[in-house]
Amino acid sequence: MFKRVKKNWNMLWPLLALTVVAVIIFLERMGVAENFLKGDQEIAQNERTRPTIEIPDTVLFVSRRESNSADFASEMEQILDDMRQSYEIVYVEDVEKEEFGEQLAQYHKAVICFTDLDMMGEQISVLSDWVKQGGCMMNMATFDVCSNLQVIAGKMGILEGADSYGSVSGFYVDEEFMIGAKNRQFAYDDVYQSSLNVLLDQDCQTYVYAMDSDLPLLWEYDYGKGRFVIMNQTMTGKSARGILSAAYSLLDDISVYPVINASAFYLDDFPAPVPSGNGKYIKQEYGMDISNFYTNVWWEDILDWEDKYGIVHTGMIIEDYSDIVEEPFTRTESTERFRFFGNMLLNHGGELGFHGYNHMPLCLENFDYKGLYDGYTLWKSMEDMEKAITELGEFSSEIFPEQKFTVYVPPSNILSQEGRKALKESMPGIRAIASTYLPGDCVYEQEYGIGEDGLIETPRITSGAIMDDYTYLIAFSELNYHYVQSHFMHPDDVLDEDRGAALGWKKMHENLDQYLSYIYTAAPDIQNVTGSGMADAVENYAGLSIHRTEVENGIRFDLGGFYEKAYLMVRIAQPQEGRTLTVVGGTCEPLTGSLYLLTATQSHVEITYE
């Protein structure tokens, strides 16, 4: 039999649902059900529909013998969790030959999380027969050249090849397949021998190609009643999630998964005292000192972007640039620049949040900076951190009495567990932490969701004004994966050579404007939000669950955790020419090709295509 090592949490809901129903019935009989359900909480939280129940229909095949297999599986687990797809993991070493076909028949989709198909032995034929009978299979990474690959290659749509590897220096994507792909190539830092040289059947539908050779890197091929979706490129990390999730979505005739639908821009260290730094490039380019440059050039450009693209900014307040980590925490007396820039930002529809009393990350002396942040001073105690946060709150509220401060950005995106606790205890109004989506040394890396302590995780994805190839790749990936964009910059980027100061502000401005143009060409209707708006969008997204039911020429699904409105990505794999899309319970807007953005206005939605 299979050895199932992980089940999706949705499988626990039947027991929980029965328990909840029993409790409510008891309370109703006691005459207190209505008060129990409403309590003192916000109605928005209580009027959400209940989480839905879905039986796993995807199996992830993993190998203990292949070193990268566990990493591939871990990445796919995160993707499927975010897409609200139920799944189970099976180790290929535990598969028993006699029961493989029977057990495989329980699932509709399979994901191969290893590269050496020879590990499946004779079961490779059982797998291909399962596809022929209606199963759908994809792989996570380029297959090894091996005997079983030759056995199954023709069934995957490969006419010739699959016995050697070609060089890949980057890739491009069919513009009808993913948003943001039009006229865009994504170059690698190096050239890799990482993809099989293949000649495909003309019935294959190819979506991703090698940049220089047009070698197919992702294609689908119908085999019998089922489908193969083949990744001919090993893509890993968060920048690969857009393509991997898009590949997975091809396994269903109609694929539906929740997205965030939000675009946010943060100005870290703003408002703050005039930053220190090397002003020589400003002097050379504009003949101004730092203070006048920010007022007359930089800030005016920020406002121009708001007018041009409809974006709103969230400024993250720094009270002082000292390295003080023990009380007393002296109140900053000069507030003119805070008031000027802060009120201007608020008057343009923006928002203010907290960055820190100073720029010392909230980390105690047991925190290891790994020799990378010698200029930072560690805090002596939790009490000192809490008092510094309290001082920042009192200072900010005194200047901006009408502003609710609900978002916190850690200095340098570094935050310890003790610092998070101190933040929550000393500043209960904080709802969200906006750190970074990408990994890095010492940083607080986040996924979109809600933490165990109730704080909403709203990571930023891109930063600065250099805007290299990787910046565009991760932005492209997240537009297609979460339908989200989140960027931050610092006023003093223009003073720091490591962040592009030597380019000059005119070039930095040009880079940023090109990036903004790319985002709003790819996703012109994405919602522009502040930091708290991003928190609202992530909270709504994180609370959703989906129960899907296939219907003739379409799909019906129920949304658990639904309140007022939800956003979902819809991919329709069927040929669309001459067919009409009908949606009950929401509206669908085309994004590109077979991809749509669904706005659900009811918890019960039905999509048909006939």
NORDA-V619283 format. One record per residue. N is the residue number from 1. RES is the residue in one letter. SS is DSSP state (2 for helix, 1 for strand, 0 for the rest). PHI is phi in degrees with one decimal (* if undefined). Layout:
# NORDA-V619283
{{N RES SS PHI} {N RES SS PHI}}
This chain:
# NORDA-V619283
{{1 M 0 *} {2 F 0 -67.1} {3 K 0 -105.1} {4 R 1 -89.7} {5 V 1 -104.4} {6 K 1 -152.1} {7 K 1 -119.6} {8 N 0 -64.9} {9 W 2 -62.1} {10 N 2 -59.9} {11 M 2 -66.8} {12 L 2 -85.1} {13 W 2 -69.3} {14 P 2 -56.1} {15 L 2 -63.8} {16 L 2 -64.0} {17 A 2 -61.5} {18 L 2 -61.6} {19 T 2 -63.9} {20 V 2 -62.4} {21 V 2 -60.2} {22 A 2 -60.7} {23 V 2 -63.9} {24 I 2 -65.6} {25 I 2 -60.2} {26 F 2 -60.4} {27 L 2 -67.4} {28 E 2 -61.3} {29 R 2 -64.7} {30 M 2 -84.0} {31 G 0 80.1} {32 V 0 -122.2} {33 A 2 -60.2} {34 E 2 -63.8} {35 N 2 -66.3} {36 F 2 -62.6} {37 L 2 -73.7} {38 K 2 -91.1} {39 G 0 50.5} {40 D 0 -104.1} {41 Q 0 -78.8} {42 E 0 -67.9} {43 I 2 -57.9} {44 A 2 -55.7} {45 Q 2 -74.9} {46 N 2 -89.2} {47 E 0 -91.4} {48 R 0 -67.3} {49 T 0 -70.7} {50 R 0 -74.1} {51 P 0 -57.7} {52 T 0 -95.2} {53 I 0 -115.9} {54 E 0 -141.8} {55 I 0 -77.8} {56 P 0 -55.5} {57 D 0 -120.6} {58 T 1 -123.3} {59 V 1 -117.5} {60 L 1 -100.8} {61 F 1 -90.6} {62 V 1 -125.0} {63 S 0 -123.7} {64 R 0 -76.6} {65 R 0 -85.7} {66 E 0 -105.8} {67 S 0 -62.0} {68 N 0 -88.8} {69 S 2 -61.5} {70 A 2 -63.0} {71 D 2 -67.1} {72 F 2 -59.2} {73 A 2 -64.4} {74 S 2 -61.1} {75 E 2 -64.6} {76 M 2 -69.2} {77 E 2 -59.3} {78 Q 2 -61.5} {79 I 2 -62.8} {80 L 2 -68.5} {81 D 2 -61.5} {82 D 2 -66.1} {83 M 0 -84.3} {84 R 0 57.5} {85 Q 0 -105.0} {86 S 0 -85.2} {87 Y 1 -156.3} {88 E 1 -134.9} {89 I 1 -106.5} {90 V 1 -130.8} {91 Y 1 -83.7} {92 V 2 -61.3} {93 E 2 -67.3} {94 D 2 -94.8} {95 V 0 -72.5} {96 E 0 -96.0} {97 K 2 -51.5} {98 E 2 -67.7} {99 E 2 -109.7} {100 F 2 -59.2} {101 G 2 -62.0} {102 E 2 -64.0} {103 Q 2 -70.9} {104 L 2 -63.0} {105 A 0 -64.9} {106 Q 0 -71.2} {107 Y 0 -112.6} {108 H 0 -98.3} {109 K 1 -131.9} {110 A 1 -134.8} {111 V 1 -122.5} {112 I 1 -87.8} {113 C 0 -105.2} {114 F 0 -149.1} {115 T 0 -111.9} {116 D 0 -97.0} {117 L 2 -68.5} {118 D 2 -63.5} {119 M 2 -66.5} {120 M 2 -84.6} {121 G 0 56.9} {122 E 0 -70.6} {123 Q 2 -68.9} {124 I 2 -61.6} {125 S 2 -70.4} {126 V 2 -64.7} {127 L 2 -62.9} {128 S 2 -67.2} {129 D 2 -65.7} {130 W 2 -62.1} {131 V 2 -63.1} {132 K 2 -58.3} {133 Q 0 -85.9} {134 G 0 129.8} {135 G 0 -74.6} {136 C 1 -128.7} {137 M 1 -127.8} {138 M 1 -133.4} {139 N 1 -119.9} {140 M 0 -89.9} {141 A 0 -154.0} {142 T 0 -52.7} {143 F 0 -71.8} {144 D 0 -71.0} {145 V 0 -70.7} {146 C 0 -158.7} {147 S 2 -63.1} {148 N 2 -66.5} {149 L 2 -63.6} {150 Q 2 -66.0} {151 V 2 -63.5} {152 I 2 -103.1} {153 A 2 -54.4} {154 G 2 -61.6} {155 K 2 -72.9} {156 M 2 -91.2} {157 G 0 94.4} {158 I 1 -92.1} {159 L 1 -86.4} {160 E 1 -143.5} {161 G 1 95.1} {162 A 1 64.7} {163 D 1 -124.0} {164 S 1 -158.1} {165 Y 1 -115.7} {166 G 1 -106.7} {167 S 1 -83.4} {168 V 1 -130.8} {169 S 1 -107.7} {170 G 1 163.7} {171 F 1 -150.6} {172 Y 1 -137.1} {173 V 1 -122.0} {174 D 0 -54.3} {175 E 0 -65.2} {176 E 0 -84.7} {177 F 0 -93.4} {178 M 0 -139.4} {179 I 0 -73.1} {180 G 0 82.2} {181 A 0 -91.1} {182 K 0 -62.6} {183 N 0 55.4} {184 R 0 -129.7} {185 Q 1 -115.6} {186 F 1 -118.2} {187 A 1 -88.2} {188 Y 1 -88.0} {189 D 1 -71.8} {190 D 1 -142.9} {191 V 1 -100.0} {192 Y 1 -122.3} {193 Q 1 -86.6} {194 S 1 -129.1} {195 S 1 -134.0} {196 L 1 -70.1} {197 N 1 -73.8} {198 V 1 -140.3} {199 L 1 -114.6} {200 L 1 -99.4} {201 D 0 -61.1} {202 Q 0 -65.0} {203 D 0 -83.4} {204 C 0 -70.1} {205 Q 1 -107.2} {206 T 1 -97.4} {207 Y 1 -117.3} {208 V 1 -130.0} {209 Y 1 -128.5} {210 A 1 -65.6} {211 M 0 -64.6} {212 D 0 -99.4} {213 S 0 -113.2} {214 D 0 61.2} {215 L 0 -60.6} {216 P 1 -69.3} {217 L 1 -110.7} {218 L 1 -149.7} {219 W 1 -146.4} {220 E 1 -123.1} {221 Y 1 -147.1} {222 D 1 -76.4} {223 Y 1 -128.3} {224 G 0 60.9} {225 K 0 -91.3} {226 G 1 -112.7} {227 R 1 -153.4} {228 F 1 -104.5} {229 V 1 -120.1} {230 I 1 -113.0} {231 M 1 -91.9} {232 N 0 -107.2} {233 Q 0 -156.4} {234 T 0 -86.1} {235 M 0 -116.1} {236 T 0 -130.7} {237 G 0 85.0} {238 K 2 -66.4} {239 S 2 -71.0} {240 A 2 -93.1} {241 R 2 -64.4} {242 G 2 -60.8} {243 I 2 -70.9} {244 L 2 -65.3} {245 S 2 -68.9} {246 A 2 -65.2} {247 A 2 -62.2} {248 Y 2 -61.3} {249 S 2 -63.2} {250 L 0 -73.3} {251 L 0 -72.4} {252 D 0 -108.2} {253 D 0 -64.9} {254 I 1 -131.4} {255 S 1 -109.1} {256 V 1 -134.0} {257 Y 1 -152.0} {258 P 1 -72.8} {259 V 0 -135.4} {260 I 0 -88.3} {261 N 0 59.1} {262 A 1 -158.9} {263 S 1 -131.7} {264 A 1 -130.6} {265 F 1 -131.3} {266 Y 1 -114.7} {267 L 1 -111.3} {268 D 1 -74.1} {269 D 0 59.9} {270 F 0 -152.9} {271 P 0 -74.4} {272 A 0 -162.5} {273 P 0 -57.2} {274 V 0 -55.2} {275 P 0 -67.9} {276 S 0 -89.0} {277 G 0 153.5} {278 N 0 -84.1} {279 G 0 -90.8} {280 K 2 -65.5} {281 Y 2 -72.2} {282 I 2 -65.9} {283 K 2 -63.0} {284 Q 2 -65.2} {285 E 2 -86.7} {286 Y 2 -124.3} {287 G 0 65.5} {288 M 0 -123.1} {289 D 0 -82.9} {290 I 2 -62.0} {291 S 2 -61.5} {292 N 2 -66.8} {293 F 2 -60.5} {294 Y 2 -63.4} {295 T 2 -73.2} {296 N 2 -100.0} {297 V 2 -121.5} {298 W 2 -58.2} {299 W 2 -65.3} {300 E 2 -63.8} {301 D 2 -67.4} {302 I 2 -59.7} {303 L 2 -66.6} {304 D 2 -62.0} {305 W 2 -64.8} {306 E 2 -62.3} {307 D 2 -68.4} {308 K 2 -73.0} {309 Y 2 -114.2} {310 G 0 76.2} {311 I 0 -78.1} {312 V 0 -125.5} {313 H 1 -107.2} {314 T 1 -114.6} {315 G 1 -90.6} {316 M 1 -110.1} {317 I 1 -75.7} {318 I 1 -115.6} {319 E 0 -78.4} {320 D 0 -152.0} {321 Y 0 -102.1} {322 S 0 -77.0} {323 D 0 -108.5} {324 I 0 -70.2} {325 V 0 -127.6} {326 E 0 -133.1} {327 E 0 -66.5} {328 P 0 -83.6} {329 F 0 -102.3} {330 T 0 -69.2} {331 R 0 -71.6} {332 T 0 -70.8} {333 E 0 -88.1} {334 S 0 -82.4} {335 T 0 -119.4} {336 E 2 -59.7} {337 R 2 -68.2} {338 F 2 -58.6} {339 R 2 -65.4} {340 F 2 -62.1} {341 F 2 -72.1} {342 G 2 -63.1} {343 N 2 -70.0} {344 M 2 -60.7} {345 L 2 -62.7} {346 L 2 -64.7} {347 N 2 -66.8} {348 H 0 -97.2} {349 G 0 87.9} {350 G 0 -84.4} {351 E 1 -148.4} {352 L 1 -118.1} {353 G 1 -137.1} {354 F 1 -105.5} {355 H 1 -114.4} {356 G 1 159.3} {357 Y 0 -59.4} {358 N 0 -134.5} {359 H 0 -98.9} {360 M 0 -89.0} {361 P 0 -55.7} {362 L 1 -77.6} {363 C 0 -136.9} {364 L 1 -81.1} {365 E 0 -67.4} {366 N 0 -86.2} {367 F 0 -84.6} {368 D 0 -105.5} {369 Y 0 -81.2} {370 K 0 57.8} {371 G 0 72.3} {372 L 0 -98.6} {373 Y 0 -131.1} {374 D 0 -64.1} {375 G 0 -80.7} {376 Y 0 -95.2} {377 T 0 -105.2} {378 L 0 -81.6} {379 W 1 -77.3} {380 K 0 -79.7} {381 S 0 -156.8} {382 M 2 -61.0} {383 E 2 -61.7} {384 D 2 -64.4} {385 M 2 -61.3} {386 E 2 -64.2} {387 K 2 -69.2} {388 A 2 -66.5} {389 I 2 -64.1} {390 T 2 -61.1} {391 E 2 -61.7} {392 L 2 -59.6} {393 G 2 -63.9} {394 E 2 -67.4} {395 F 2 -60.7} {396 S 2 -67.8} {397 S 2 -68.7} {398 E 2 -66.6} {399 I 2 -82.4} {400 F 0 -124.8} {401 P 0 -64.7} {402 E 0 -90.6} {403 Q 0 -87.6} {404 K 0 -95.4} {405 F 0 -97.7} {406 T 0 -123.1} {407 V 1 -121.8} {408 Y 1 -123.3} {409 V 0 -115.5} {410 P 0 -68.2} {411 P 2 -55.9} {412 S 2 56.5} {413 N 2 59.7} {414 I 0 -112.2} {415 L 1 -152.3} {416 S 0 -88.6} {417 Q 2 -63.3} {418 E 2 -65.2} {419 G 2 -65.3} {420 R 2 -62.6} {421 K 2 -64.8} {422 A 2 -62.5} {423 L 2 -61.1} {424 K 2 -65.6} {425 E 2 -76.2} {426 S 2 -93.3} {427 M 0 -137.6} {428 P 0 -63.5} {429 G 0 -75.2} {430 I 0 -70.1} {431 R 0 -107.2} {432 A 1 -138.0} {433 I 1 -115.2} {434 A 0 -113.8} {435 S 0 -105.3} {436 T 1 -132.0} {437 Y 0 -80.3} {438 L 0 -94.0} {439 P 0 -71.3} {440 G 0 -177.8} {441 D 0 -65.2} {442 C 0 72.7} {443 V 0 -74.5} {444 Y 0 -88.5} {445 E 1 -84.5} {446 Q 0 -124.1} {447 E 0 -112.4} {448 Y 0 -68.9} {449 G 1 165.1} {450 I 1 -124.9} {451 G 0 -73.7} {452 E 0 -61.8} {453 D 0 -87.1} {454 G 0 91.3} {455 L 0 -74.2} {456 I 1 -86.2} {457 E 1 -91.8} {458 T 0 -127.5} {459 P 0 -64.3} {460 R 1 -89.9} {461 I 0 -104.2} {462 T 1 -123.7} {463 S 1 -155.2} {464 G 0 72.7} {465 A 0 -136.3} {466 I 0 -79.7} {467 M 0 55.5} {468 D 0 -85.5} {469 D 2 -60.0} {470 Y 2 -66.8} {471 T 2 -58.0} {472 Y 2 -67.8} {473 L 2 -65.1} {474 I 2 -70.2} {475 A 2 -65.3} {476 F 2 -58.1} {477 S 2 -61.3} {478 E 2 -74.5} {479 L 2 -61.9} {480 N 2 -86.6} {481 Y 2 -89.6} {482 H 0 -106.1} {483 Y 0 49.1} {484 V 1 -142.8} {485 Q 1 -139.8} {486 S 1 -148.9} {487 H 1 -128.5} {488 F 1 -134.0} {489 M 1 -146.2} {490 H 1 -116.2} {491 P 2 -56.7} {492 D 2 -87.3} {493 D 2 -56.0} {494 V 2 -75.4} {495 L 2 -105.9} {496 D 0 -113.7} {497 E 2 -62.5} {498 D 2 -65.9} {499 R 2 -108.5} {500 G 0 108.3} {501 A 2 -56.1} {502 A 2 -65.8} {503 L 2 -67.8} {504 G 0 87.8} {505 W 2 -64.8} {506 K 2 -60.7} {507 K 2 -71.8} {508 M 2 -60.6} {509 H 2 -62.1} {510 E 2 -61.5} {511 N 2 -59.8} {512 L 2 -66.2} {513 D 2 -65.4} {514 Q 2 -64.4} {515 Y 2 -63.7} {516 L 2 -61.0} {517 S 2 -61.8} {518 Y 2 -62.2} {519 I 2 -60.2} {520 Y 2 -86.2} {521 T 2 -82.3} {522 A 2 -70.0} {523 A 0 -137.4} {524 P 0 -64.0} {525 D 0 -106.1} {526 I 0 -61.7} {527 Q 0 -74.9} {528 N 1 -83.5} {529 V 0 -136.0} {530 T 0 -84.7} {531 G 2 -60.9} {532 S 2 -71.6} {533 G 2 -65.1} {534 M 2 -63.2} {535 A 2 -60.6} {536 D 2 -60.5} {537 A 2 -65.3} {538 V 2 -69.5} {539 E 2 -61.4} {540 N 2 -64.2} {541 Y 2 -63.7} {542 A 2 -67.0} {543 G 0 -83.6} {544 L 0 -83.7} {545 S 1 -131.0} {546 I 1 -132.3} {547 H 1 -116.5} {548 R 1 -102.7} {549 T 1 -136.8} {550 E 1 -73.9} {551 V 1 -126.6} {552 E 0 -61.3} {553 N 0 60.2} {554 G 1 176.8} {555 I 1 -147.0} {556 R 1 -121.0} {557 F 1 -144.9} {558 D 1 -112.1} {559 L 1 -103.0} {560 G 1 -84.4} {561 G 0 73.2} {562 F 0 -78.4} {563 Y 0 -146.9} {564 E 0 66.7} {565 K 0 -158.0} {566 A 1 -144.4} {567 Y 1 -117.4} {568 L 1 -140.2} {569 M 1 -90.1} {570 V 1 -125.3} {571 R 1 -118.3} {572 I 1 -110.7} {573 A 0 -83.2} {574 Q 0 -73.4} {575 P 0 -56.9} {576 Q 0 -105.4} {577 E 0 -61.1} {578 G 0 78.4} {579 R 0 -113.2} {580 T 0 -115.0} {581 L 1 -90.3} {582 T 1 -122.9} {583 V 1 -124.4} {584 V 1 -114.1} {585 G 0 98.3} {586 G 1 174.4} {587 T 1 -132.7} {588 C 1 -118.5} {589 E 1 -116.7} {590 P 1 -67.7} {591 L 1 -103.0} {592 T 1 -167.5} {593 G 0 49.2} {594 S 0 -93.0} {595 L 1 -105.7} {596 Y 1 -132.1} {597 L 1 -105.8} {598 L 1 -98.4} {599 T 1 -103.0} {600 A 1 -84.8} {601 T 0 -109.8} {602 Q 0 -137.0} {603 S 0 -77.3} {604 H 1 -111.7} {605 V 1 -129.2} {606 E 1 -131.6} {607 I 1 -120.8} {608 T 1 -127.3} {609 Y 1 -138.7} {610 E 0 -147.1}}
